[in-house]
Amino acid sequence: MKALREAFLLDSGASLHLMKRSSLTKAELNRVRISAMPMTLETVNGSRDSTDEVEVFIPALNSLLTFYVVSGR
């Protein structure tokens, strides 16, 4: 059975794409890799390091995008 996301929040001006690890499908989790450009992200709750990334196909955009994988709820 293939998982399908109902929606994405899109910020067309964002320079980075983020996705929570808990939101990834099993297939996407298997494709997570170490990023060639790890990032430290500044959030409301403080700094977070993101060292992993994953490519996810977004059907509505007909595009394959690379997302930094972040932990959290």
PyMOL commands that set and color helices and strands:
alter all, ss='L'
color gray80, all
select helices_A, chain A and resi 21-23+26-31
alter helices_A, ss='H'
color red, helices_A
select strands_A, chain A and resi 18-20+33-43+46-58+63-70
alter strands_A, ss='S'
color yellow, strands_A
deselect
rebuild
show_as cartoon
